């Protein structure tokens, strides 16, 4: 391994999934200003939007999106840019 390319300031850090309040502790160099107490020990805190405990791929609970509603919304939004339809005269 090359020397001098890896950070030296690894420490235990608490990562908290904000969607389900799950907390796990691992070594990291992430900078943070907040702390969290876990089992009587205070750790630097990194807040996560999603983690292995809330991601649909890992949980098997996929969320179905309303694609029909999204398509209609898209069409309505960009309707003003479409060419006007011409009416056939009899």
PyMOL commands that set and color helices and strands:
alter all, ss='L'
color gray80, all
select helices_A, chain A and resi 56-59+67-77+79-81
alter helices_A, ss='H'
color red, helices_A
select strands_A, chain A and resi 11-17+23-28+35-38+41-48
alter strands_A, ss='S'
color yellow, strands_A
deselect
rebuild
show_as cartoon
